Amino acid sequence: MRQIPESELIINEDGSVFHLHLRPGQLAERIILVGDPARVSMIGDYLEHRECEVSNREFHSITGSYKGKRLSVISHGIGGDNIDIVVNELDALANINFCTRTLNVNFTQLTMVRIGTSGGLQPFVPVGTSVAAEKSIGLDGVIYFYDGNEKVRDKAFEDELLRQLSWKNSRLLPYVVSADPSLLAQITRDDILRGTTIAANGFYGPQGRELRLPLSDPTLIERIEAFEYQGYKITNYEMESSALAGLSALMGHRAMTVCSIIAGRVDNSMNTNYQNSLPTLIEKVLERI
């Protein structure tokens, strides 16, 4: 059995994993992920009991119980690179013996729901809508570093995407992955729209925002808004859903992203008071996870 070197799985002196600073027994199998560390505290207020609370850099974690369900709430920061850190370390906490540095005999499947914020790309996705990423279009490239990635990618969707968007960036090819279907059915009802989400590798240029630097493809967002394939239209932009869905699928975990739309890219609207719109979505996820 392979023993994982110290340089591959870094364990702190207190027995916790390198970035998250969690020890194996501190992680629940149900996990709510958020970008903002402060949002962990907001969700933590719903818990009836807390076992532990740990913070390191942008990673803030609380494990406790909600209506008898043991769960962990963890912040991941911004971007697919952070998702790569978080998902790998969560999987290690669940499925690697930190004493022997070998894989556990029995696999533990994690259930992860990311609650985020997003910009809407269609008139039928106005500010205030909750959108679950049934499919995620990844512009982050994270999944390409892992063997077997083609098993979880939708190649036909990718090919049609390249064709309809007249994709010009040959150095960065988008990939398409799906959320776990059973988890999607568990979390979404008629009050959460199922959509197709682009996970960009940046907030400004990669999402078509232009400040001082001109865009290399200034009409791309218009082609994105017009895209349609087998009933799918691209509903919203964010930055993490593809890495979460793709890595989790490769590892055998259940994962999905659900976002509150806080910006309308079609009508250039923005809800800067979006924190007030999140509690309803948080409560739905807490009830259904």
Contacts in CASP RR format, 6 or more apart in sequence:
PFRMAT RR
TARGET T0000
AUTHOR 0000-0000-0000
METHOD contacts of the structure
MODEL  1
MRQIPESELIINEDGSVFHLHLRPGQLAERIILVGDPARVSMIGDYLEHR
ECEVSNREFHSITGSYKGKRLSVISHGIGGDNIDIVVNELDALANINFCT
RTLNVNFTQLTMVRIGTSGGLQPFVPVGTSVAAEKSIGLDGVIYFYDGNE
KVRDKAFEDELLRQLSWKNSRLLPYVVSADPSLLAQITRDDILRGTTIAA
NGFYGPQGRELRLPLSDPTLIERIEAFEYQGYKITNYEMESSALAGLSAL
MGHRAMTVCSIIAGRVDNSMNTNYQNSLPTLIEKVLERI
1 102 0 8 1.000
1 103 0 8 1.000
2 102 0 8 1.000
2 103 0 8 1.000
3 100 0 8 1.000
3 101 0 8 1.000
3 102 0 8 1.000
4 96 0 8 1.000
4 101 0 8 1.000
4 102 0 8 1.000
5 101 0 8 1.000
6 101 0 8 1.000
9 17 0 8 1.000
9 18 0 8 1.000
9 92 0 8 1.000
9 96 0 8 1.000
9 98 0 8 1.000
9 101 0 8 1.000
10 17 0 8 1.000
10 18 0 8 1.000
11 17 0 8 1.000
11 18 0 8 1.000
11 98 0 8 1.000
12 18 0 8 1.000
12 21 0 8 1.000
14 21 0 8 1.000
14 23 0 8 1.000
15 23 0 8 1.000
15 98 0 8 1.000
16 22 0 8 1.000
16 23 0 8 1.000
16 54 0 8 1.000
17 23 0 8 1.000
17 89 0 8 1.000
17 92 0 8 1.000
17 93 0 8 1.000
17 98 0 8 1.000
18 89 0 8 1.000
19 56 0 8 1.000
19 57 0 8 1.000
19 59 0 8 1.000
19 85 0 8 1.000
19 86 0 8 1.000
19 89 0 8 1.000
20 54 0 8 1.000
20 56 0 8 1.000
20 59 0 8 1.000
20 61 0 8 1.000
20 74 0 8 1.000
20 86 0 8 1.000
20 89 0 8 1.000
20 90 0 8 1.000
20 93 0 8 1.000
21 54 0 8 1.000
21 55 0 8 1.000
21 56 0 8 1.000
21 59 0 8 1.000
21 61 0 8 1.000
22 54 0 8 1.000
22 61 0 8 1.000
22 89 0 8 1.000
22 93 0 8 1.000
23 93 0 8 1.000
23 98 0 8 1.000
24 93 0 8 1.000
24 94 0 8 1.000
24 98 0 8 1.000
25 93 0 8 1.000
26 51 0 8 1.000
26 52 0 8 1.000
26 54 0 8 1.000
26 61 0 8 1.000
26 63 0 8 1.000
26 72 0 8 1.000
26 93 0 8 1.000
27 63 0 8 1.000
27 72 0 8 1.000
27 90 0 8 1.000
27 93 0 8 1.000
27 94 0 8 1.000
28 63 0 8 1.000
28 64 0 8 1.000
28 70 0 8 1.000
28 71 0 8 1.000
28 72 0 8 1.000
29 70 0 8 1.000
29 94 0 8 1.000
29 108 0 8 1.000
29 109 0 8 1.000
29 110 0 8 1.000
29 111 0 8 1.000
30 69 0 8 1.000
30 70 0 8 1.000
30 71 0 8 1.000
30 72 0 8 1.000
30 110 0 8 1.000
30 111 0 8 1.000
30 289 0 8 1.000
31 71 0 8 1.000
31 72 0 8 1.000
31 73 0 8 1.000
31 74 0 8 1.000
31 90 0 8 1.000
31 110 0 8 1.000
31 111 0 8 1.000
31 112 0 8 1.000
31 113 0 8 1.000
32 43 0 8 1.000
32 71 0 8 1.000
32 72 0 8 1.000
32 73 0 8 1.000
32 74 0 8 1.000
32 112 0 8 1.000
32 113 0 8 1.000
32 114 0 8 1.000
32 115 0 8 1.000
32 285 0 8 1.000
32 286 0 8 1.000
32 289 0 8 1.000
33 74 0 8 1.000
33 75 0 8 1.000
33 76 0 8 1.000
33 86 0 8 1.000
33 112 0 8 1.000
33 113 0 8 1.000
33 114 0 8 1.000
33 115 0 8 1.000
33 244 0 8 1.000
34 40 0 8 1.000
34 43 0 8 1.000
34 73 0 8 1.000
34 74 0 8 1.000
34 75 0 8 1.000
34 76 0 8 1.000
34 114 0 8 1.000
34 115 0 8 1.000
34 116 0 8 1.000
35 58 0 8 1.000
35 75 0 8 1.000
35 76 0 8 1.000
35 77 0 8 1.000
35 78 0 8 1.000
35 114 0 8 1.000
35 116 0 8 1.000
35 240 0 8 1.000
36 75 0 8 1.000
36 77 0 8 1.000
37 55 0 8 1.000
37 58 0 8 1.000
37 59 0 8 1.000
37 60 0 8 1.000
37 75 0 8 1.000
37 77 0 8 1.000
38 60 0 8 1.000
39 75 0 8 1.000
39 115 0 8 1.000
39 278 0 8 1.000
40 60 0 8 1.000
40 61 0 8 1.000
40 62 0 8 1.000
40 73 0 8 1.000
40 74 0 8 1.000
40 75 0 8 1.000
41 60 0 8 1.000
41 62 0 8 1.000
42 278 0 8 1.000
42 279 0 8 1.000
42 282 0 8 1.000
43 62 0 8 1.000
43 73 0 8 1.000
43 282 0 8 1.000
43 286 0 8 1.000
44 50 0 8 1.000
44 62 0 8 1.000
44 73 0 8 1.000
46 66 0 8 1.000
46 282 0 8 1.000
46 283 0 8 1.000
46 286 0 8 1.000
47 62 0 8 1.000
47 64 0 8 1.000
47 65 0 8 1.000
47 66 0 8 1.000
47 71 0 8 1.000
47 73 0 8 1.000
48 65 0 8 1.000
48 66 0 8 1.000
48 67 0 8 1.000
48 68 0 8 1.000
49 64 0 8 1.000
49 65 0 8 1.000
50 62 0 8 1.000
50 63 0 8 1.000
50 64 0 8 1.000
51 63 0 8 1.000
51 64 0 8 1.000
52 61 0 8 1.000
52 62 0 8 1.000
52 63 0 8 1.000
52 64 0 8 1.000
53 60 0 8 1.000
53 61 0 8 1.000
53 62 0 8 1.000
54 60 0 8 1.000
54 61 0 8 1.000
55 61 0 8 1.000
58 75 0 8 1.000
58 76 0 8 1.000
58 77 0 8 1.000
58 78 0 8 1.000
58 82 0 8 1.000
59 74 0 8 1.000
59 75 0 8 1.000
59 76 0 8 1.000
59 77 0 8 1.000
59 86 0 8 1.000
60 74 0 8 1.000
60 75 0 8 1.000
61 72 0 8 1.000
61 73 0 8 1.000
61 74 0 8 1.000
61 75 0 8 1.000
62 72 0 8 1.000
62 73 0 8 1.000
62 74 0 8 1.000
63 70 0 8 1.000
63 71 0 8 1.000
63 72 0 8 1.000
63 73 0 8 1.000
64 70 0 8 1.000
64 71 0 8 1.000
64 72 0 8 1.000
65 71 0 8 1.000
66 286 0 8 1.000
67 286 0 8 1.000
67 287 0 8 1.000
69 289 0 8 1.000
71 289 0 8 1.000
74 86 0 8 1.000
74 90 0 8 1.000
76 82 0 8 1.000
76 83 0 8 1.000
76 85 0 8 1.000
76 86 0 8 1.000
76 114 0 8 1.000
76 240 0 8 1.000
78 203 0 8 1.000
78 239 0 8 1.000
78 240 0 8 1.000
79 140 0 8 1.000
79 201 0 8 1.000
79 202 0 8 1.000
79 239 0 8 1.000
79 240 0 8 1.000
79 243 0 8 1.000
80 140 0 8 1.000
80 142 0 8 1.000
80 199 0 8 1.000
80 201 0 8 1.000
80 239 0 8 1.000
80 240 0 8 1.000
80 242 0 8 1.000
80 243 0 8 1.000
81 140 0 8 1.000
81 142 0 8 1.000
82 240 0 8 1.000
83 142 0 8 1.000
83 240 0 8 1.000
83 243 0 8 1.000
83 244 0 8 1.000
83 247 0 8 1.000
84 142 0 8 1.000
84 243 0 8 1.000
84 247 0 8 1.000
87 112 0 8 1.000
87 243 0 8 1.000
87 244 0 8 1.000
87 247 0 8 1.000
87 248 0 8 1.000
87 251 0 8 1.000
87 253 0 8 1.000
87 255 0 8 1.000
88 247 0 8 1.000
90 110 0 8 1.000
90 112 0 8 1.000
91 110 0 8 1.000
91 251 0 8 1.000
91 253 0 8 1.000
94 104 0 8 1.000
94 108 0 8 1.000
94 110 0 8 1.000
95 103 0 8 1.000
95 104 0 8 1.000
95 107 0 8 1.000
95 108 0 8 1.000
96 102 0 8 1.000
96 103 0 8 1.000
96 104 0 8 1.000
97 103 0 8 1.000
97 104 0 8 1.000
107 252 0 8 1.000
109 252 0 8 1.000
109 253 0 8 1.000
109 254 0 8 1.000
110 248 0 8 1.000
110 253 0 8 1.000
110 254 0 8 1.000
110 255 0 8 1.000
111 183 0 8 1.000
111 253 0 8 1.000
111 254 0 8 1.000
111 255 0 8 1.000
111 289 0 8 1.000
112 244 0 8 1.000
112 248 0 8 1.000
112 253 0 8 1.000
112 254 0 8 1.000
112 255 0 8 1.000
112 256 0 8 1.000
113 183 0 8 1.000
113 187 0 8 1.000
113 255 0 8 1.000
113 256 0 8 1.000
113 257 0 8 1.000
113 258 0 8 1.000
113 285 0 8 1.000
113 289 0 8 1.000
114 240 0 8 1.000
114 241 0 8 1.000
114 244 0 8 1.000
114 255 0 8 1.000
114 256 0 8 1.000
114 257 0 8 1.000
114 258 0 8 1.000
115 258 0 8 1.000
115 259 0 8 1.000
115 260 0 8 1.000
115 278 0 8 1.000
115 281 0 8 1.000
115 282 0 8 1.000
115 285 0 8 1.000
116 238 0 8 1.000
116 257 0 8 1.000
116 258 0 8 1.000
116 259 0 8 1.000
116 260 0 8 1.000
117 238 0 8 1.000
117 259 0 8 1.000
117 260 0 8 1.000
117 261 0 8 1.000
117 262 0 8 1.000
117 274 0 8 1.000
117 278 0 8 1.000
118 131 0 8 1.000
118 197 0 8 1.000
118 236 0 8 1.000
118 237 0 8 1.000
118 238 0 8 1.000
118 259 0 8 1.000
118 260 0 8 1.000
118 261 0 8 1.000
118 262 0 8 1.000
118 263 0 8 1.000
119 236 0 8 1.000
119 237 0 8 1.000
119 238 0 8 1.000
119 259 0 8 1.000
119 261 0 8 1.000
119 262 0 8 1.000
119 263 0 8 1.000
119 264 0 8 1.000
119 265 0 8 1.000
120 126 0 8 1.000
120 127 0 8 1.000
120 129 0 8 1.000
120 131 0 8 1.000
120 235 0 8 1.000
120 236 0 8 1.000
120 237 0 8 1.000
120 261 0 8 1.000
120 263 0 8 1.000
120 264 0 8 1.000
120 265 0 8 1.000
120 266 0 8 1.000
121 198 0 8 1.000
121 221 0 8 1.000
121 224 0 8 1.000
121 225 0 8 1.000
121 234 0 8 1.000
121 235 0 8 1.000
121 236 0 8 1.000
121 237 0 8 1.000
121 264 0 8 1.000
121 265 0 8 1.000
121 266 0 8 1.000
122 225 0 8 1.000
122 233 0 8 1.000
122 234 0 8 1.000
122 235 0 8 1.000
122 266 0 8 1.000
123 266 0 8 1.000
125 131 0 8 1.000
125 193 0 8 1.000
125 235 0 8 1.000
125 236 0 8 1.000
125 261 0 8 1.000
125 264 0 8 1.000
126 261 0 8 1.000
126 264 0 8 1.000
127 261 0 8 1.000
127 262 0 8 1.000
127 263 0 8 1.000
127 264 0 8 1.000
127 269 0 8 1.000
127 270 0 8 1.000
127 271 0 8 1.000
128 260 0 8 1.000
128 261 0 8 1.000
128 262 0 8 1.000
128 271 0 8 1.000
128 277 0 8 1.000
129 193 0 8 1.000
129 260 0 8 1.000
129 261 0 8 1.000
130 191 0 8 1.000
130 192 0 8 1.000
130 193 0 8 1.000
130 258 0 8 1.000
130 259 0 8 1.000
130 260 0 8 1.000
130 261 0 8 1.000
130 281 0 8 1.000
130 284 0 8 1.000
131 192 0 8 1.000
131 193 0 8 1.000
131 194 0 8 1.000
131 195 0 8 1.000
131 197 0 8 1.000
131 235 0 8 1.000
131 236 0 8 1.000
131 258 0 8 1.000
131 259 0 8 1.000
131 261 0 8 1.000
132 179 0 8 1.000
132 184 0 8 1.000
132 187 0 8 1.000
132 188 0 8 1.000
132 192 0 8 1.000
132 193 0 8 1.000
132 194 0 8 1.000
132 195 0 8 1.000
132 256 0 8 1.000
132 257 0 8 1.000
132 258 0 8 1.000
132 259 0 8 1.000
133 179 0 8 1.000
133 195 0 8 1.000
133 196 0 8 1.000
133 197 0 8 1.000
133 238 0 8 1.000
133 241 0 8 1.000
133 245 0 8 1.000
133 256 0 8 1.000
133 257 0 8 1.000
133 258 0 8 1.000
133 259 0 8 1.000
134 178 0 8 1.000
134 179 0 8 1.000
134 184 0 8 1.000
134 194 0 8 1.000
134 195 0 8 1.000
134 196 0 8 1.000
135 154 0 8 1.000
135 157 0 8 1.000
135 176 0 8 1.000
135 177 0 8 1.000
135 178 0 8 1.000
135 179 0 8 1.000
135 195 0 8 1.000
135 196 0 8 1.000
135 197 0 8 1.000
135 232 0 8 1.000
136 176 0 8 1.000
136 177 0 8 1.000
136 178 0 8 1.000
136 179 0 8 1.000
136 196 0 8 1.000
136 197 0 8 1.000
136 198 0 8 1.000
136 199 0 8 1.000
136 241 0 8 1.000
136 242 0 8 1.000
136 244 0 8 1.000
136 245 0 8 1.000
136 246 0 8 1.000
136 257 0 8 1.000
137 161 0 8 1.000
137 174 0 8 1.000
137 175 0 8 1.000
137 176 0 8 1.000
137 196 0 8 1.000
137 197 0 8 1.000
137 198 0 8 1.000
137 199 0 8 1.000
137 234 0 8 1.000
137 242 0 8 1.000
138 174 0 8 1.000
138 175 0 8 1.000
138 176 0 8 1.000
138 177 0 8 1.000
138 198 0 8 1.000
138 199 0 8 1.000
138 200 0 8 1.000
138 241 0 8 1.000
138 242 0 8 1.000
138 243 0 8 1.000
139 172 0 8 1.000
139 174 0 8 1.000
139 198 0 8 1.000
139 199 0 8 1.000
139 200 0 8 1.000
139 201 0 8 1.000
139 206 0 8 1.000
139 242 0 8 1.000
140 199 0 8 1.000
140 200 0 8 1.000
140 201 0 8 1.000
140 239 0 8 1.000
140 242 0 8 1.000
140 243 0 8 1.000
141 172 0 8 1.000
141 175 0 8 1.000
141 201 0 8 1.000
142 242 0 8 1.000
142 243 0 8 1.000
142 247 0 8 1.000
143 149 0 8 1.000
143 152 0 8 1.000
143 153 0 8 1.000
143 175 0 8 1.000
143 177 0 8 1.000
143 242 0 8 1.000
143 243 0 8 1.000
143 246 0 8 1.000
143 247 0 8 1.000
143 250 0 8 1.000
144 175 0 8 1.000
146 247 0 8 1.000
146 250 0 8 1.000
148 250 0 8 1.000
149 175 0 8 1.000
149 246 0 8 1.000
149 250 0 8 1.000
151 250 0 8 1.000
152 177 0 8 1.000
152 178 0 8 1.000
152 246 0 8 1.000
152 249 0 8 1.000
152 250 0 8 1.000
153 175 0 8 1.000
153 176 0 8 1.000
153 177 0 8 1.000
154 176 0 8 1.000
154 177 0 8 1.000
154 178 0 8 1.000
157 176 0 8 1.000
157 229 0 8 1.000
157 230 0 8 1.000
157 232 0 8 1.000
158 173 0 8 1.000
158 174 0 8 1.000
158 175 0 8 1.000
158 176 0 8 1.000
160 229 0 8 1.000
161 167 0 8 1.000
161 174 0 8 1.000
161 176 0 8 1.000
161 227 0 8 1.000
161 229 0 8 1.000
162 173 0 8 1.000
162 174 0 8 1.000
164 223 0 8 1.000
164 226 0 8 1.000
164 227 0 8 1.000
164 229 0 8 1.000
165 220 0 8 1.000
165 223 0 8 1.000
165 224 0 8 1.000
165 227 0 8 1.000
166 223 0 8 1.000
167 173 0 8 1.000
167 174 0 8 1.000
168 216 0 8 1.000
168 217 0 8 1.000
168 220 0 8 1.000
169 216 0 8 1.000
169 217 0 8 1.000
172 201 0 8 1.000
175 242 0 8 1.000
176 242 0 8 1.000
177 242 0 8 1.000
177 245 0 8 1.000
177 246 0 8 1.000
177 249 0 8 1.000
178 245 0 8 1.000
178 249 0 8 1.000
179 241 0 8 1.000
179 245 0 8 1.000
179 255 0 8 1.000
179 256 0 8 1.000
179 257 0 8 1.000
180 245 0 8 1.000
180 248 0 8 1.000
180 249 0 8 1.000
180 253 0 8 1.000
180 254 0 8 1.000
180 255 0 8 1.000
180 256 0 8 1.000
182 254 0 8 1.000
183 254 0 8 1.000
183 255 0 8 1.000
183 256 0 8 1.000
184 194 0 8 1.000
184 256 0 8 1.000
186 288 0 8 1.000
186 289 0 8 1.000
187 256 0 8 1.000
187 258 0 8 1.000
187 284 0 8 1.000
187 285 0 8 1.000
187 288 0 8 1.000
187 289 0 8 1.000
188 194 0 8 1.000
188 258 0 8 1.000
191 284 0 8 1.000
192 258 0 8 1.000
192 284 0 8 1.000
193 235 0 8 1.000
195 232 0 8 1.000
195 233 0 8 1.000
195 235 0 8 1.000
195 236 0 8 1.000
196 232 0 8 1.000
196 233 0 8 1.000
196 234 0 8 1.000
196 235 0 8 1.000
197 234 0 8 1.000
197 235 0 8 1.000
197 236 0 8 1.000
197 237 0 8 1.000
197 238 0 8 1.000
197 241 0 8 1.000
197 242 0 8 1.000
197 257 0 8 1.000
197 259 0 8 1.000
198 207 0 8 1.000
198 224 0 8 1.000
198 234 0 8 1.000
198 236 0 8 1.000
198 237 0 8 1.000
198 238 0 8 1.000
199 238 0 8 1.000
199 239 0 8 1.000
199 240 0 8 1.000
199 241 0 8 1.000
199 242 0 8 1.000
199 243 0 8 1.000
200 206 0 8 1.000
200 207 0 8 1.000
200 237 0 8 1.000
200 238 0 8 1.000
200 239 0 8 1.000
201 239 0 8 1.000
202 239 0 8 1.000
203 209 0 8 1.000
203 239 0 8 1.000
204 210 0 8 1.000
204 211 0 8 1.000
204 213 0 8 1.000
205 213 0 8 1.000
205 215 0 8 1.000
207 221 0 8 1.000
207 237 0 8 1.000
208 215 0 8 1.000
208 220 0 8 1.000
208 221 0 8 1.000
210 218 0 8 1.000
221 265 0 8 1.000
224 234 0 8 1.000
225 234 0 8 1.000
225 265 0 8 1.000
225 266 0 8 1.000
227 233 0 8 1.000
227 234 0 8 1.000
236 259 0 8 1.000
236 261 0 8 1.000
237 265 0 8 1.000
238 257 0 8 1.000
238 259 0 8 1.000
240 257 0 8 1.000
241 257 0 8 1.000
241 259 0 8 1.000
244 255 0 8 1.000
244 256 0 8 1.000
244 257 0 8 1.000
245 255 0 8 1.000
245 256 0 8 1.000
245 257 0 8 1.000
246 255 0 8 1.000
248 254 0 8 1.000
248 255 0 8 1.000
249 255 0 8 1.000
258 281 0 8 1.000
258 285 0 8 1.000
260 274 0 8 1.000
260 277 0 8 1.000
260 278 0 8 1.000
260 281 0 8 1.000
262 270 0 8 1.000
262 271 0 8 1.000
262 274 0 8 1.000
262 277 0 8 1.000
263 269 0 8 1.000
263 270 0 8 1.000
263 271 0 8 1.000
264 270 0 8 1.000
271 277 0 8 1.000
END
